[in-house]
Amino acid sequence: MSAHIEEFQTMPSTGKSPPKSSSGSQEPILIRPGRLFEGHHVGRIAARTYYDTELTRYLSPRRAEYYSDYEFGYQSRAQARMFSPRHVTYFAYQQGKPDNPIGYTQFVRLGDDEAAQKMERDAGVTWRMCLWSLGLLWGYWVKANWWWRGGDKSEDPEAVKKFGEMIEEEDRLHWQGREDRKNRWHAQSVVVLEEFQGRGVGKRLMAEVLGRADSEGVITGIESSAAGEWMYRSVGFELVARFSGENSFEGDGGGVMIRKPKGWKKRQEESKK
């Protein structure tokens, strides 16, 4: 399945899903940075929360029968992202349960400005080489695992192919060749388990990265679901465009959104002088 599926249904609306752990608990929710090999937490949360979205029904019509394949797809993509020195993951968890996250966010820093380059310098040459090597090994392991499984039997190959073409089209329309959008933080996935939604967890996860974007003076980009659009607007995002034509799985809601830091427009005008 496409490596970017999560970006196009960030903070999804939810329906029926696999059995959830009951949680009437109002324990305090805390935020922590993700550790390198925690892609499995992301996969678990994403697979459950996205289970009955329109896009998931389209791409993975046999997910109930092959749930292990369906969840492994999310796990493998999430873990692959974590081998980039420009990537950050944050988890939300109930107090006292840091190893059982209930939400997460994954962002990547794009561009070639000073702050982006500093992320790589701060990681150091040795650690960047380690990440590169681990990412390569991870890719081989994932391919071997899919071979052993006989491929992802939960998905519809034709739907996945069409969706991949859609992603490329949206990227060309809204991001490629745009100098004013090149340097940015970009949301790869922001998800909170359904039973914990409505408690401000998504906003707190987003705040971990939005603060960095403000301090660096760069925009933040996201592809939002219809259900997530209101939350992103509440933290300063503006709608750039709805998904184009038949690319929309969200009806009249959702689309490409951008959040500009304070003083961004003025800095853009000055840079053109």
Secondary structure, 3 states (H helix, E strand, C coil): CCCCHHHHHECCCCCCCCCCCCCCCCCCEEEEECCCCCHHHHHHHHHHHCCCCHHHHHHCCCCCCCHHHHHHHHHHHHHHHCCCCCEEEEEEEECCCCCCCCEEEEEEEECCCHHHHHHHHHHCHHHHHHHHHHHHHHHHHHHHHHHHHCCCCCCCHHHHHHHHHHHHHHHHHHCCCCHHHHCEEEEEEEEECHHHCCCCHHHHHHHHHHHHHHHHCCEEEEEECHHHHHHHHHCCEEEEECCCHHHCCCCCCCEEEEECCCCHHHHHHHHCC
